Amino acid sequence: MALLLAFYRQFTLVGALIALNAVFDRYDGRLARVYGVTSTFGKRTDTTNDLIAYAAVPMTVFFRSGIETSGNAVLVAILFFLAAGLRLHRFHRKSEDTYMQGLPTTIAGVAWLAVFFMKDILPFPDAPLMLTWTLILSVLMVTNIRWKKI
């Protein structure tokens, strides 16, 4: 739904849906483990949802908002999407009990949208701000920096 709304430039609704999704995403896996109803299908569905909600939707907002449409923006958006996919793949390949390696995709997507919604009050031009922010988040997702789990 958020992806469709992003195509129709309903950015406020997109933000609300992604915020709601983040709340549900935080607890769905925990509840499944508590009640003993985890499955490989559920894990893969959650990963697909994360890739769409926290990578595809923000990058769709990026282009549909008209902030930047240059070739650089296309490359940076593709980089963000690929970094999110790699980060999610790494999550499934490694056990992350107390620390996570690389910025989680969910945090990157929400952080990108947060700056998008605050861009009008920040003292920077929109296009360079969003290009730089997208690039920074992309790199942070695939770095070896360890982040404490919360």
BELRA-V116564 format. One record per helix or strand. SS is the DSSP state (h for helix, s for strand). FROM is the first residue (numbers start at 1). LEN is the number of residues. If there is no record, write none. Layout:
SS:FROM:LEN
SS:FROM:LEN
//
This chain:
h:2:6
h:11:24
h:40:25
h:71:23
s:99:3
h:105:14
h:126:17
s:146:3
//
